Amino acid sequence: MTKQTEILLKKETKTEVIEVMNFLNELTADEKQKMLAFIQGARFVKGLEREGIHGAAQTV
C-alpha cells in the first residue's frame, strides 16, 4: 500500500516549497534525519521565544 499525502499551499509559497522538496529529495536517509533534528530544534526555540522565555535565542 502506498502512502500518499496531500498538501495545500498558498500560491506565494509554492515555488519555495518546491525548491525545499527538491533539496530534501537529494539527501540521504541519514542527512534527512539530521535535517529533521535541526528543524525540530529550531521549532523548539521559536516556541520558547513565543512564550517569552528570556535567553531562548541570543543574537551573536
Beta strands, then each sheet from edge to edge (+ up, - down):
end
